[in-house]
Amino acid sequence: MTIPKKGSRRVCVEDVAYSWHIRRRPTYHQAAFQSPMRVAIEACTEGPRSVLVVDLRVSRPDNFISPHQTSVTPALIRDMVERAIALGWVPSGGPPFRMEYPLVRDKA
């Protein structure tokens, strides 16, 4: 599993570039129910890579039932990468690593 280049953004953590991506359009469960928003992160290096899949524990802003405005910023992505590495994620290879990172929900 790799992250598409189109629509992804980059962030640098400790001199390593990472690419992160949130789906442009929600899945059916993310739009119609309260399935959480997810972000995928991977290192921009040559060779094998492992994808970090982060469950944000908040519904998407385009959710039909409870829309809201919660933004994911590069600073949050940096913190997610640092926490995942501390929890044992190895960006240079291996299976996808899953992690929860609950966001505070902003009032709409």
NORWO-V61213 format. One record per backbone hydrogen bond with DSSP energy under -1.0 kcal/mol. CO is the residue of the C=O (numbers start at 1). NH is the residue of the N-H. Records with the same first field share a line. If there is no record, write none. Layout:
CO->NH / NH
This chain:
5->8
9->20
11->18
13->16
16->13
17->44
18->11
19->42
20->9
21->40
27->31
28->32
29->33 / 35
31->64
37->56
39->54
40->21
41->52
42->19
43->45
51->97
52->41
53->99
54->39
55->101
56->103
58->37
60->63
73->77
74->78
75->79
76->80
77->81
78->82
79->83
80->84
81->85
82->86
83->87
84->89
90->93
91->50
97->53
99->55
